[in-house]
Amino acid sequence: MSLLALTFASPSSYAQDAALAAVAPVVAGPEAAVPPEQVIASLTKENALLQERLKTLESCSITSTELAARNGKRLKDIAGDVRAQRQGLADFEVYVKWMSGHVAGYSKYLAAGSVAARFAKVLPIPYAGQASMFTKFVSDAAVSLGASSVSLNKYLATSQQFVARVDALDPARPNHAQEVSDLVRFADQDLLKGMLEVQDRLVTTSQLTTSSLSFLESLNHYVGSTDEYWAKTKALLKSDDKAEKSFLSESTTALRNKAQAFNAKFILFDATVKKAAPQIKSLVAYDDLVRSLDPRFAKLR
């Protein structure tokens, strides 16, 4: 019985010994220990590497003050283009006013042309035979030219304000970064908006000029080859055919010459708009970065 009991007890005893051996801590030998001096040396080396990396990052970074200074220089470049624009704006204003009077002056020929188109078999006049279109053209032209004049005057004031504020920028002032940031926003929200509006209005004015010139040239050519036009439209025109023909010819020549000068200046204005628009949007992007870097601009986000 004692031997039997010992036989049954042995496996359990062996299992307990195995479990204890599994959870028993392993005591490292002397050769596994790392000397403190080596640990300190390793940490010191790692810290030196980190300090070197930080210096490298700092040398590649840029401060909000430096960004604001760069934006200030770009604003001065844009102001130079705006000055060039302003030299032609006064001429545009003069042309638009002249064109307004010109359209009103030859509106009688538009009306007469619609009458003549009813009997002329071949009359090379735009919208020939469509009296309502002639009337609508004169009316729309007057409205459009009036809107162009308003846009030009408004942009003259806005651009003058922008140039004056850019000229007043001084990097030595403590609030230079704030002034630059405010001016960037003004350029985006006011200057560029007015610039694009004037561009659109001048495109419309150019189109009106082209249509008007086409009409006058066609009509001038037609009346120069026949008297039928004058015979049928005397009620709408002067009694002196020669004076009418002379006025029509002079009006055509004057419009052609002025249109050429206008288009040449508009090409220059259009080029400055296409150059300034992306520059201003770039300034806004940099200004957003300045505001995120500088706590003083946190309230302006």
C-alpha positions as CSV (number, residue, x, y, z in Angstrom):
1,M,0.0,0.0,0.0
2,S,2.9,2.4,0.9
3,L,4.5,1.7,-2.5
4,L,1.2,2.2,-4.3
5,A,0.6,5.5,-2.6
6,L,4.1,6.6,-3.5
7,T,3.5,5.6,-7.1
8,F,0.3,7.8,-7.3
9,A,1.8,10.7,-5.5
10,S,5.0,11.0,-7.6
11,P,3.4,12.4,-10.9
12,S,1.7,15.2,-8.9
13,S,5.0,16.1,-7.2
14,Y,6.8,16.2,-10.5
15,A,4.1,18.5,-12.0
16,Q,4.4,20.9,-9.1
17,D,8.2,21.0,-9.4
18,A,7.9,21.7,-13.2
19,A,5.4,24.6,-12.5
20,L,7.7,26.1,-9.9
21,A,10.6,25.8,-12.3
22,A,8.6,27.6,-15.1
23,V,7.7,30.6,-12.9
24,A,11.0,30.8,-11.1
25,P,13.0,34.0,-12.0
26,V,16.1,33.5,-14.1
27,V,19.0,35.1,-12.4
28,A,21.4,36.6,-15.0
29,G,25.0,35.9,-14.7
30,P,27.7,38.5,-14.2
31,E,28.5,38.5,-17.9
32,A,24.9,39.8,-18.8
33,A,25.0,43.0,-16.8
34,V,25.6,46.4,-18.7
35,P,28.0,48.8,-16.9
36,P,26.4,52.2,-16.0
37,E,29.2,54.0,-17.7
38,Q,28.3,52.4,-21.0
39,V,24.6,53.2,-20.6
40,I,25.4,56.9,-19.9
41,A,27.8,57.0,-22.9
42,S,25.1,55.6,-25.2
43,L,22.5,58.1,-24.0
44,T,24.9,61.0,-24.3
45,K,25.7,60.0,-27.9
46,E,22.0,59.7,-28.7
47,N,21.3,63.1,-27.2
48,A,24.0,64.7,-29.2
49,L,22.5,63.3,-32.4
50,L,19.1,64.6,-31.5
51,Q,20.6,68.1,-30.8
52,E,22.3,68.1,-34.2
53,R,19.0,67.1,-35.9
54,L,17.2,69.9,-34.1
55,K,19.7,72.5,-35.3
56,T,19.3,71.2,-38.8
57,L,15.6,71.6,-38.6
58,E,15.9,75.1,-37.1
59,S,18.2,76.2,-39.9
60,C,15.6,75.0,-42.5
61,S,12.6,76.7,-40.8
62,I,11.2,80.2,-41.3
63,T,9.6,82.5,-38.8
64,S,6.4,84.4,-39.1
65,T,8.3,87.7,-39.2
66,E,10.4,86.5,-42.2
67,L,7.3,85.3,-44.0
68,A,5.6,88.7,-43.4
69,A,8.7,90.4,-44.8
70,R,8.6,88.3,-47.9
71,N,4.9,89.1,-48.4
72,G,5.7,92.8,-48.0
73,K,8.3,92.6,-50.8
74,R,5.7,90.8,-53.0
75,L,3.1,93.4,-52.3
76,K,5.5,96.1,-53.6
77,D,6.0,94.1,-56.8
78,I,2.2,93.9,-57.3
79,A,1.9,97.6,-56.5
80,G,4.3,98.3,-59.5
81,D,1.9,96.4,-61.8
82,V,-1.1,98.2,-60.4
83,R,0.6,101.6,-61.1
84,A,1.1,100.4,-64.7
85,Q,-2.6,99.6,-64.8
86,R,-3.6,103.0,-63.5
87,Q,-1.8,104.7,-66.4
88,G,-4.3,103.2,-68.8
89,L,-7.5,103.4,-66.6
90,A,-8.0,107.1,-67.3
91,D,-7.8,106.4,-71.0
92,F,-10.3,103.6,-70.7
93,E,-12.7,106.0,-68.8
94,V,-12.3,108.6,-71.6
95,Y,-13.0,105.9,-74.3
96,V,-16.1,104.5,-72.5
97,K,-17.6,108.0,-72.2
98,W,-16.8,108.7,-75.9
99,M,-18.3,105.3,-76.9
100,S,-21.5,106.1,-74.9
101,G,-22.0,109.3,-76.9
102,H,-21.0,107.6,-80.1
103,V,-23.6,104.8,-79.7
104,A,-26.3,107.5,-78.9
105,G,-25.1,109.5,-82.0
106,Y,-25.5,106.7,-84.5
107,S,-28.6,105.1,-83.1
108,K,-30.5,106.9,-85.8
109,Y,-28.5,104.9,-88.3
110,L,-29.4,101.7,-86.5
111,A,-33.1,102.6,-86.8
112,A,-32.7,103.7,-90.4
113,G,-30.8,100.5,-91.2
114,S,-33.8,98.4,-89.9
115,V,-36.0,100.3,-92.3
116,A,-33.7,100.0,-95.2
117,A,-33.3,96.3,-94.6
118,R,-37.0,95.8,-95.4
119,F,-36.5,96.7,-99.0
120,A,-32.8,96.0,-99.6
121,K,-32.3,92.6,-101.1
122,V,-28.7,92.4,-99.9
123,L,-27.8,94.6,-97.0
124,P,-24.6,93.5,-95.2
125,I,-25.6,94.9,-91.8
126,P,-25.6,92.8,-88.6
127,Y,-29.2,91.8,-87.6
128,A,-30.5,93.2,-90.9
129,G,-34.3,93.5,-90.8
130,Q,-34.6,93.0,-87.1
131,A,-35.6,96.4,-85.8
132,S,-36.1,95.1,-82.2
133,M,-32.5,93.8,-82.2
134,F,-31.2,97.2,-83.2
135,T,-33.1,98.9,-80.5
136,K,-32.1,96.3,-78.0
137,F,-28.4,96.7,-79.0
138,V,-28.4,100.5,-78.4
139,S,-30.2,100.0,-75.1
140,D,-27.9,97.2,-73.9
141,A,-24.8,99.1,-75.0
142,A,-25.8,102.2,-73.0
143,V,-26.4,100.1,-69.9
144,S,-23.2,98.2,-70.3
145,L,-21.0,101.2,-71.0
146,G,-22.6,102.9,-67.9
147,A,-21.7,99.9,-65.8
148,S,-18.1,99.9,-67.2
149,S,-17.7,103.6,-66.2
150,V,-18.8,102.8,-62.6
151,S,-16.4,99.9,-62.3
152,L,-13.5,101.9,-63.7
153,N,-14.1,104.8,-61.2
154,K,-14.4,102.4,-58.3
155,Y,-11.2,100.5,-59.2
156,L,-9.4,103.8,-59.6
157,A,-10.1,104.6,-56.0
158,T,-9.4,101.0,-54.7
159,S,-6.1,100.8,-56.6
160,Q,-5.0,104.2,-55.4
161,Q,-5.7,103.1,-51.8
162,F,-3.7,99.9,-52.3
163,V,-0.7,101.7,-53.8
164,A,-0.7,104.3,-51.0
165,R,-0.8,101.6,-48.3
166,V,2.0,99.6,-49.9
167,D,4.2,102.7,-50.1
168,A,3.6,103.3,-46.4
169,L,4.8,99.9,-45.3
170,D,7.9,100.1,-43.1
171,P,9.7,96.9,-42.0
172,A,11.2,98.8,-39.1
173,R,7.8,99.4,-37.4
174,P,6.8,96.9,-34.7
175,N,3.4,96.3,-36.3
176,H,4.8,95.7,-39.8
177,A,3.7,92.1,-39.9
178,Q,0.1,93.1,-38.9
179,E,0.0,95.8,-41.6
180,V,1.2,93.3,-44.2
181,S,-1.4,90.8,-43.2
182,D,-4.2,93.4,-43.4
183,L,-3.0,94.6,-46.8
184,V,-2.9,91.0,-48.1
185,R,-6.5,90.6,-47.2
186,F,-7.4,93.9,-48.8
187,A,-5.6,92.9,-52.0
188,D,-7.6,89.6,-52.1
189,Q,-11.0,90.9,-51.1
190,D,-11.1,94.4,-52.7
191,L,-8.2,95.0,-55.1
192,L,-8.5,91.7,-57.0
193,K,-12.3,91.7,-57.0
194,G,-12.3,95.2,-58.6
195,M,-9.5,94.3,-61.0
196,L,-11.4,91.3,-62.3
197,E,-14.6,93.3,-62.6
198,V,-12.9,95.9,-64.7
199,Q,-11.4,93.2,-66.9
200,D,-14.8,91.7,-67.5
201,R,-16.4,95.1,-68.3
202,L,-13.6,96.0,-70.7
203,V,-14.1,92.7,-72.5
204,T,-17.8,93.6,-72.9
205,T,-16.8,97.1,-74.1
206,S,-14.5,95.6,-76.7
207,Q,-17.3,93.3,-78.0
208,L,-19.6,96.3,-78.3
209,T,-16.9,98.2,-80.2
210,T,-16.5,95.3,-82.6
211,S,-20.2,95.1,-83.2
212,S,-20.5,98.8,-83.7
213,L,-17.6,99.0,-86.0
214,S,-18.9,96.1,-88.1
215,F,-22.3,97.8,-88.4
216,L,-20.8,101.2,-89.4
217,E,-18.4,99.8,-91.9
218,S,-21.1,97.7,-93.5
219,L,-23.5,100.6,-93.7
220,N,-20.9,103.0,-94.9
221,H,-20.0,100.6,-97.7
222,Y,-23.6,100.1,-98.6
223,V,-24.6,103.8,-98.8
224,G,-21.4,104.5,-100.8
225,S,-22.6,102.3,-103.6
226,T,-26.3,103.3,-103.8
227,D,-28.6,106.2,-103.0
228,E,-31.5,103.9,-102.3
229,Y,-30.8,103.9,-98.6
230,W,-31.1,107.7,-98.3
231,A,-34.2,107.8,-100.5
232,K,-36.0,105.4,-98.2
233,T,-34.8,106.7,-94.9
234,K,-35.0,110.6,-95.2
235,A,-37.6,110.8,-92.6
236,L,-35.2,109.4,-90.0
237,L,-32.1,111.3,-91.2
238,K,-31.2,114.9,-92.2
239,S,-32.2,116.3,-95.5
240,D,-28.6,116.9,-96.5
241,D,-27.4,113.5,-97.8
242,K,-23.9,114.8,-98.2
243,A,-23.6,115.8,-94.6
244,E,-25.0,112.5,-93.5
245,K,-22.6,110.5,-95.6
246,S,-19.7,112.6,-94.4
247,F,-20.7,112.2,-90.7
248,L,-21.1,108.4,-91.2
249,S,-17.7,108.1,-92.9
250,E,-16.0,110.2,-90.2
251,S,-17.7,108.2,-87.4
252,T,-16.5,105.0,-88.9
253,T,-12.9,106.1,-89.2
254,A,-12.9,107.6,-85.7
255,L,-14.3,104.5,-84.2
256,R,-11.8,102.3,-86.0
257,N,-8.8,104.4,-84.8
258,K,-10.0,104.6,-81.2
259,A,-10.9,100.9,-81.2
260,Q,-7.3,100.0,-82.2
261,A,-5.8,102.1,-79.4
262,F,-8.3,100.7,-76.9
263,N,-7.5,97.1,-77.8
264,A,-3.8,97.7,-77.6
265,K,-4.1,99.1,-74.1
266,F,-6.6,96.4,-73.0
267,I,-4.1,93.7,-74.0
268,L,-1.6,95.3,-71.6
269,F,-4.2,95.5,-68.8
270,D,-5.3,92.0,-69.3
271,A,-1.7,90.7,-69.0
272,T,-1.2,92.5,-65.7
273,V,-4.4,91.0,-64.4
274,K,-3.4,87.4,-65.3
275,K,0.0,88.0,-63.6
276,A,-1.4,89.7,-60.4
277,A,-4.3,87.2,-59.7
278,P,-2.1,84.2,-58.9
279,Q,0.4,86.4,-57.0
280,I,-2.3,87.7,-54.7
281,K,-3.7,84.2,-54.1
282,S,-0.1,83.1,-53.2
283,L,0.1,85.9,-50.7
284,V,-3.1,84.8,-49.0
285,A,-1.7,81.2,-48.6
286,Y,1.5,82.6,-47.0
287,D,-0.5,84.9,-44.8
288,D,-2.6,81.9,-43.6
289,L,0.7,80.3,-42.6
290,V,1.9,83.5,-40.8
291,R,-1.4,83.6,-38.8
292,S,-1.0,80.0,-37.8
293,L,2.6,80.5,-36.6
294,D,2.1,83.8,-34.8
295,P,-0.1,83.7,-31.7
296,R,-0.8,87.4,-32.1
297,F,-2.9,86.5,-35.2
298,A,-4.8,83.7,-33.5
299,K,-7.9,85.8,-33.1
300,L,-7.9,86.7,-36.8
301,R,-8.1,83.1,-38.0
